Amino acid sequence: MRELDEIDQQILRALQHDGRLTSQALARQVGLSARACLDRVRRLERERYIEGYRAIVGRRAYGELIVVHTEVVLVDQRHATLQQFERRALQCPEVIACHLVSGPYDYLVRFACRDMTHYQGISDAWINDQAMGVARIVSHAELKAVKEFAGYPV
C-alpha cells in the first residue's frame, strides 16, 4: 500500500461525510475529472482504505433503545478464551461495538437493547455461560450521546 496524497485524503474526507456523493460531485470537490476521481475511489476500495458504504440509521427508527457500555473481564487471557468470547459477541445482534483493550478489563462492549431487563438477560446469560469465559461485567448505562462516531480524522 502506498502513502495517501492530499487528493486521496480529500476523497476520503468527502465520502466519509457523504457516501452518496456522485462521482461527478466528488470530482468537482477534489478538482479532478470524473474518470480520474472514479479510478482513485476504486483504488482506495481495492486497497481497503474504503471498506464499504452504509446508511446511518437514527435510533428513533428502532423506538426507545437503551445503550449500555460494558467492561468485560474474562477468566483468563488464553487465545481459546478470547476466540470463544469474540465468536459469541459477533453472534449477538445487540452488540453494536466490541473492542479488545488494554487495562483493567479485557473488552469494552457497547449494547443497544429494548430496555434494562433485555440487557440484564444478555449479561446474565454471558456470565452464566462458563464456556464464554466471562468473569465479571461492569455496566454503564448511556444517559446521552454527545458525539457519535462519524469517521476517522483524515
URTALIN-V966597 format. One record per run of one state. SS is the DSSP state (alpha for helix, beta for strand, coil for the rest). FROM is the first residue (numbers start at 1). TO is the last residue. If there is no record, write none. Layout:
# URTALIN-V966597
SS:FROM:TO / SS:FROM:TO
This chain:
# URTALIN-V966597
coil:1:5 / alpha:6:17 / coil:18:22 / alpha:23:30 / coil:31:33 / alpha:34:46 / coil:47:58 / alpha:59:62 / coil:63:65 / beta:66:74 / coil:75:78 / alpha:79:91 / coil:92:94 / beta:95:100 / coil:101:106 / beta:107:113 / coil:114:115 / alpha:116:128 / coil:129:129 / alpha:130:132 / coil:133:133 / beta:134:141 / coil:142:154
